[in-house]
Amino acid sequence: ITNHLPTAELQALDAAHHMHPFTANAELAAKGARVIKSASGVWLTDSDGNRYLDAMAGLWCVNLGYGRHELAEVAAAQMRELPYYNTFFQTTHVPAIALAERLAELAPGDLNHVFFAAGGSEANDTNIRLVRTYWAAQGKPEKQVIISRKNAYHGSSMGSASLGGMTYMHEQGAMPIPGIVHIDQPHWWAEGGDMSPEEFGIARARQLAEKIDEIGEDKVAAFIAEPIQGAGGVIVPPDSYWPEVKRILAERDILFIADEVICGFGRTGNWFGSQTLDLQPDIMTIAKGLSSGYQPIGGSIVSDRVAEGLSRTEFNHGYTYSGHPVASAVALENLRILDEEGIVERVGTDTAPYLAERWATLAEHPLVGEARICGMMGSLALTPDKAARAPFAKVGEAGMAVREACFANGLVMRAVGDRMIISPPLIISRDEIDLLIARATMALDDGQAELSRRGML
Ligand SMILES: Cc1ncc(COP(=O)(O)O)c(CNc2cccc(C(=O)O)c2)c1O
């Protein structure tokens, strides 16, 4: 088939042969999948020529924006020279070396060693085995348990989905895998009740100490957390949360894994979310913005202490595509442009502050209970009753209505339950931010009208 088939024929073939992630395929087949044909900057074009401002940067990943042909040039050149080789069996290649060195340079503190994967799920699976192997190598093989949070998202493999706190994924069977436990999330809007955000942040952080003490510090290997939960609905924790978590971690000898798959590479206004929130992880999970989604690549950036502690042990783990030469070369070029064009810098000093200002105005909309944002990842809580911070009776219906209204208004936003999410390409301009806000406002108005029609407001 080619790009020029009519949309309906493309949709029929898609329905006949293509199984979509997180989808009831019959429902989608009846509706027809939107065929995205091309993209440039922050703009998507579908197979009918409709254009959308992509406020989701694909899936939180196209930090550099679409259409940067330098990455295509680099990919082609690398494919011609060395399209594939592995880094098993005492071999390596320049793209993997160069990318590992560059990441060590960019990452804060002594995060100087990189284990590569093809994406974030594989990287978090690596982390489970890496921390357990590390402690065994320290003579503490019983330090195996990993603590995570409810409503966290760490991927969709058996291990990473177990680290995640999405029960609708665990219900598929045998998850969480043994040795993974979850504490509550710092989600004040939905779970704070009458507590102030300040008190709530401390209380939720304290659950980490309680859980470690319940299990026994000598059995706990690590705590894993997204600096800002992404797929859980861009849950920006109260300011009191992370300082208290850090205090607890400092008192106990367990490793801290910061999952920067979304927060990394400029998303929060610095190179890493750990810098924005002043966190000092032992391991950082990376993917998405590492290559701006132009190639599938992920990994774990590991501290000197952990890498050194592992170095005398054969770590029996690895993937065919660990450090893939083309993916590594493209990631390196992506990082070069993010750096040399001052994109991360401009997000931190100019466009993210501007976006925050504009995003906050959406909280004035009748449908919006709170508007939160950190750097260029933001969320709106839709509610039928702001003062009560009330959920809708049928969770998700409002989110879907506003999401559809966004598409009708030429905008892509993500709905997580009844929270609307943005994570635009970092190259978004002030004018495009104004357009994003204008279209989001129209979508909220249309969504509100639709929900009223359904008697939900
Ligand atoms: C924090 C975090 N960690 C790990 C992963 C897994 O990465 P891979 O997908 O490359 O294996 C993610 C991925 N995040 C993700 C992936 C797919 C959909 C959505 C959504 O918000 O609908 C979010 C993520 O957000």
The ligand as a MOL file (V3000), in Angstrom:
LIG
                    3D

  0  0  0     0  0            999 V3000
M  V30 BEGIN CTAB
M  V30 COUNTS 25 26 0 0 0
M  V30 BEGIN ATOM
M  V30 1 C 7.9570 7.3970 33.1690 0
M  V30 2 C 7.9540 6.3220 32.1280 0
M  V30 3 N 8.7730 5.2550 32.2790 0
M  V30 4 C 8.8120 4.2600 31.3560 0
M  V30 5 C 8.0020 4.2990 30.2360 0
M  V30 6 C 8.0700 3.1550 29.2340 0
M  V30 7 O 8.7500 3.5560 28.0890 0
M  V30 8 P 8.4830 2.7550 26.7050 0
M  V30 9 O 7.0350 3.0370 26.3030 0
M  V30 10 O 9.5100 3.3630 25.7680 0
M  V30 11 O 8.7190 1.3010 26.9590 0
M  V30 12 C 7.1610 5.4160 30.0160 0
M  V30 13 C 6.3510 5.4710 28.7620 0
M  V30 14 N 5.2360 6.3670 28.8040 0
M  V30 15 C 4.1560 6.1610 28.0060 0
M  V30 16 C 4.1810 5.1900 27.0140 0
M  V30 17 C 3.0300 5.0030 26.2440 0
M  V30 18 C 1.8750 5.7630 26.4650 0
M  V30 19 C 1.8830 6.7390 27.4630 0
M  V30 20 C 0.6450 7.5380 27.7050 0
M  V30 21 O 0.6980 8.5530 28.4220 0
M  V30 22 O -0.3840 7.1240 27.1470 0
M  V30 23 C 3.0130 6.9560 28.2190 0
M  V30 24 C 7.1210 6.4320 30.9870 0
M  V30 25 O 6.3000 7.5040 30.8610 0
M  V30 END ATOM
M  V30 BEGIN BOND
M  V30 1 1 1 2
M  V30 2 1 2 3
M  V30 3 2 2 24
M  V30 4 2 3 4
M  V30 5 1 4 5
M  V30 6 1 5 6
M  V30 7 2 5 12
M  V30 8 1 6 7
M  V30 9 1 7 8
M  V30 10 2 8 9
M  V30 11 1 8 10
M  V30 12 1 8 11
M  V30 13 1 12 13
M  V30 14 1 12 24
M  V30 15 1 13 14
M  V30 16 1 14 15
M  V30 17 1 15 16
M  V30 18 2 15 23
M  V30 19 2 16 17
M  V30 20 1 17 18
M  V30 21 2 18 19
M  V30 22 1 19 20
M  V30 23 1 19 23
M  V30 24 2 20 21
M  V30 25 1 20 22
M  V30 26 1 24 25
M  V30 END BOND
M  V30 END CTAB
M  END
